[in-house]
Amino acid sequence: MLWAGNSSPKNIGLTIVGYLYKRGIEKNQMGYASAVGLTLLGMALIINVVQLILNGTFKKEEN
């Protein structure tokens, strides 16, 4: 988006999703792209669980 589809200098505008696309579709390395995608999923899950814990979502309701 930042560079209108062209490669940015030293890939400074490349996001993780763009990296997944380049590896999986353009370079035909689906296994590597899958591993990167699962790592991204794991990081997102960890961040979300920490946020839920800090918000108190998992606390038991006291009577």
C-alpha positions in Angstrom: 0.0 0.0 0.0 2.8 2.4 0.9 4.7 1.9 -2.3 1.9 1.2 -4.8 2.8 -2.5 -5.3 6.4 -1.8 -6.1 9.3 -3.0 -4.0 10.3 -0.5 -1.4 13.9 0.3 -0.8 15.4 -2.6 1.2 11.7 -3.8 1.8 11.1 -1.1 4.5 7.4 -1.0 3.6 6.9 -4.8 3.6 4.3 -5.9 6.2 4.0 -9.5 7.6 1.0 -10.2 5.3 3.0 -8.9 2.3 5.9 -11.1 3.3 3.5 -14.1 3.5 2.2 -13.3 0.0 5.7 -12.9 -1.5 7.0 -16.2 0.0 3.8 -18.3 -0.6 2.6 -17.1 -4.0 5.4 -15.3 -5.8 8.2 -17.6 -4.7 6.0 -20.7 -4.4 7.3 -21.6 -0.9 4.0 -22.5 0.7 5.5 -24.5 3.6 7.6 -21.5 4.7 4.7 -19.1 4.3 2.5 -21.5 6.4 5.1 -21.5 9.2 5.3 -17.7 9.2 1.5 -17.6 9.2 1.2 -19.9 12.2 3.9 -17.9 14.0 1.8 -14.8 13.4 -1.3 -16.5 14.7 0.6 -17.6 17.8 1.8 -14.1 18.5 -1.7 -12.7 18.1 -3.2 -15.3 20.4 -0.6 -14.6 23.1 -1.3 -10.9 22.9 -5.0 -11.4 23.1 -4.9 -13.8 26.1 -2.6 -11.3 28.0 -5.1 -8.5 27.2 -8.0 -10.6 28.4 -6.2 -11.5 31.6 -5.3 -7.9 32.3 -9.0 -6.9 31.7 -10.1 -9.5 34.3 -12.2 -11.5 31.9 -11.1 -14.8 33.4 -11.8 -13.8 37.0 -14.5 -15.7 38.9 -17.5 -13.8 39.9 -17.7 -13.5 43.7 -21.1 -13.9 45.5 
